[in-house]
Amino acid sequence: MKKTEDLRIYTKLIKKYSKEFGLTEEGVKNYDIILLIAEKLNMDVTFSKNPKSYRKWVLDLYDKGTIDILDFSADNFYATNKWKELRKRVLEIYGRKCMCCGSKRNIHVDHIKPRSKFPELELTFDNLQILCNQCNSRKSNFDETDYRTEQHKIDAYDPDWIEYQRLKEKFKDHDIRNKF
């Protein structure tokens, strides 16, 4: 199952970057596209011509959120600094774990109320949740299910809550309520 999902993601990434670099799939080797991705990311890498080595590298970049299947053209919402900063903050506060199934692979920041129907909420923290690729694809833009727990919602409203919980655990026997 995992191999099939990885291959599907890898194929989508290759198609996406082929299009972005203006390359047709005929006559262009995946290896060449991978080198262009590395160049775009200002990464100095060398691979053997063994597809397993560079396929693993691409999937690792995808898992870390360095590259995505989405189109990152200049007029794309997902390429804006505002989105990138908000996405980073959401990942820092909620963590890199799917709020629906608990997976830690292929993580996405999902709009609870879809951008297509609620563009005014596209940069609203309270409209974002963490989903894996599979749950995000299943949810699509017709479903507005909020998978965040009450604790996630508290963390979103009060990021100091995380620090408070950490200190509370550390100093169980002391009253620290007045410190915040």
Buried (B, 14 or more C-beta within 10 A) or exposed (E): EEEEBBEEBBEBBBEBBBEBBEBEEEEBEBBEBBBBBBEEEEEEEEBEEEBEBBBBBBBEBBBEBEBBBEEEEEEEEBEBEEBEEBBEBBBEBBBBBBBBEEBEBBBBBBBBBBBEEBEEBBBEEEBBBBBBBBBBEEBEEEEEEBBBEEEBEBBBEEBEBBEBEEBBEEEEEEEEEEEE
